[in-house]
């Protein structure tokens, strides 16, 4: 009878451990994504302000922690990622996609990290 109560106690801890694994994998992936964004992209950042503008914001919700990667230079982000019409209106600037590749890499990285953490449970 004792082993059944021990097993129930262990199984009751699993959801909390899984949530902790998801939050930890999210934190690690967000930090890695910021590092990727700071080093990727073939645009010319003359002052370095744009590359330094990437941040991670962690918000607590009823479901746990949510990590958001963002840039304080968000206006420039959209213009660089997709290109834009030139000031005189005669053409378009070249696009420098850097968020989309970082986002795809983050999705793969999160999946791999979470899989490893859940295997360890």
C-alpha positions in Angstrom: 0.0 0.0 0.0 2.9 2.4 0.7 4.3 2.3 -2.9 0.9 3.4 -4.3 0.9 6.5 -2.2 4.5 7.2 -3.2 3.6 6.8 -6.9 0.6 9.1 -6.5 2.7 11.7 -4.9 5.3 11.5 -7.7 2.7 11.7 -10.4 1.1 14.8 -8.7 4.5 16.5 -9.0 4.8 15.9 -12.8 2.6 18.8 -14.0 4.5 21.3 -11.9 7.9 19.9 -13.1 6.7 19.9 -16.8 5.6 23.6 -16.4 8.9 24.5 -14.9 10.7 22.7 -17.8 8.6 24.7 -20.3 9.4 28.0 -18.6 13.1 27.2 -18.3 13.3 26.2 -22.0 11.5 29.4 -23.0 13.9 31.5 -21.0 16.9 29.8 -22.5 15.6 30.0 -26.0 14.7 33.7 -25.7 18.2 34.5 -24.5 19.7 32.6 -27.4 17.4 34.3 -29.9 18.5 37.7 -28.6 22.1 36.6 -29.2 21.3 35.4 -32.7 19.6 38.7 -33.5 22.5 40.8 -32.2 24.9 38.9 -34.5 22.8 38.1 -37.6 21.6 40.2 -40.5 23.8 41.8 -43.2 22.5 45.3 -42.7 24.9 48.1 -41.8 24.4 49.2 -38.2 26.7 52.2 -38.1 26.2 53.2 -34.5 25.4 49.7 -33.1 22.2 51.0 -31.4 19.9 48.7 -33.3 21.8 45.6 -32.5 21.9 46.6 -28.8 18.2 47.2 -28.8 17.1 43.6 -28.6 15.6 42.5 -25.3 13.7 39.7 -23.6 10.6 40.6 -21.6 9.2 38.0 -19.2 5.6 38.2 -18.2 3.8 36.1 -15.6 0.4 34.8 -16.6 -2.0 32.4 -15.0 -0.5 29.7 -17.2 3.1 30.5 -16.3 5.9 32.7 -17.7 5.8 34.0 -21.3 9.1 35.3 -22.7 8.9 37.9 -25.5 11.8 39.0 -27.7 11.5 42.5 -28.9 13.5 45.6 -30.0 13.3 49.0 -28.6 13.8 50.3 -32.1 10.6 48.6 -33.4 10.0 51.2 -36.1 13.3 50.3 -37.7 12.7 46.6 -37.3 9.8 46.5 -39.7 11.6 48.7 -42.3 14.7 46.6 -42.2 12.8 43.2 -42.3 10.6 44.1 -45.3 12.1 47.0 -47.0 10.3 50.3 -47.7 9.6 53.0 -50.3 12.5 55.5 -50.6 12.0 59.0 -49.3 11.5 60.5 -52.8 9.1 57.7 -53.7 10.9 56.5 -56.8 11.9 53.0 -55.6 12.2 50.6 -52.7 15.0 49.8 -50.4 16.4 46.3 -50.0 14.9 44.1 -47.3 17.2 42.6 -44.7 15.3 39.6 -43.2 16.7 38.9 -39.8 13.7 38.3 -37.5 12.2 35.4 -39.6 15.4 33.3 -39.6 15.8 33.9 -35.9 12.2 33.0 -35.2 12.5 29.8 -37.2 15.7 28.9 -35.3 14.1 29.7 -32.0 11.2 27.4 -32.7 13.5 24.5 -33.5 15.7 25.3 -30.5 12.7 25.5 -28.1 11.4 22.1 -29.3 14.8 20.5 -28.9 15.4 22.0 -25.4 12.0 21.1 -24.2 12.3 17.5 -25.4 15.6 17.1 -23.6 14.2 18.6 -20.4 11.0 16.4 -20.5 13.1 13.3 -21.0 15.0 14.1 -17.8 11.8 14.1 -15.8 
